[in-house]
Amino acid sequence: MKMESCTDITLLIEKSKGKKLNWRERWQIKMHTKMCRFCENYNIDSKYLDGLLKRITPRSLHLTQEEKMRLTANVKERLN
């Protein structure tokens, strides 16, 4: 099995925020972050920022599916 790129792993980390990953995706993140300190730090920082955002964002604020897809596309575009 090939090692995923840092871009692939950061996308999986972000994907995990919106939906439950399958075992293979979780395993890919775990193995990659054991070998890559940059992605490990990204994962830690991302969780920290999500926690902060949950505390300051009103619970009534929800994105539509279209807005989520647009934001996801924007993130993917910027990572490439």
C-alpha positions in Angstrom: 0.0 0.0 0.0 1.4 3.4 -1.0 1.8 6.2 1.5 -0.6 9.0 1.0 0.6 12.5 0.4 0.4 15.3 2.9 -2.3 16.9 0.8 -4.4 13.7 0.9 -4.0 13.4 4.6 -5.0 17.0 5.4 -8.1 16.5 3.2 -8.9 13.3 5.1 -8.4 15.2 8.4 -10.9 17.9 7.3 -13.2 15.3 5.9 -13.4 13.6 9.3 -14.9 16.8 10.7 -18.0 16.4 8.6 -18.4 12.7 8.4 -17.2 9.4 10.0 -14.3 8.0 8.1 -14.0 4.3 7.3 -11.3 2.2 8.9 -8.9 2.6 6.0 -9.0 6.4 6.0 -8.6 6.5 9.8 -5.6 4.1 9.5 -4.1 6.2 6.7 -4.2 9.3 9.0 -2.8 7.4 11.9 0.1 5.9 10.0 1.0 9.1 8.1 0.9 11.3 11.2 3.2 8.8 13.0 5.8 9.5 10.3 5.1 13.1 9.4 5.3 15.8 12.1 3.9 18.4 9.9 0.6 16.5 9.4 0.6 15.5 13.0 0.8 19.2 14.0 -1.9 20.0 11.4 -4.2 17.4 12.9 -3.6 18.8 16.5 -4.0 22.4 15.4 -7.1 21.6 13.4 -8.8 19.9 16.4 -7.9 22.9 18.6 -9.3 25.4 16.1 -12.5 23.4 15.8 -12.9 23.4 19.5 -12.5 27.2 19.6 -15.0 27.7 16.8 -17.6 25.5 18.5 -17.4 27.8 21.5 -17.8 31.1 19.6 -20.2 30.0 16.8 -23.9 30.2 17.6 -25.5 26.8 17.5 -28.2 28.1 15.2 -25.7 28.8 12.4 -25.7 25.9 10.0 -24.3 25.7 6.5 -26.5 24.4 3.6 -25.2 21.4 1.7 -24.4 23.7 -1.2 -22.3 26.0 1.1 -20.4 23.0 2.5 -19.6 21.7 -1.0 -18.4 25.2 -2.1 -16.2 25.5 0.9 -14.8 22.0 0.4 -14.0 22.8 -3.2 -12.3 26.0 -2.1 -10.1 24.2 0.4 -9.2 21.5 -2.2 -8.3 24.2 -4.8 -6.1 26.1 -2.3 -4.3 22.9 -1.3 -3.3 22.0 -4.9 
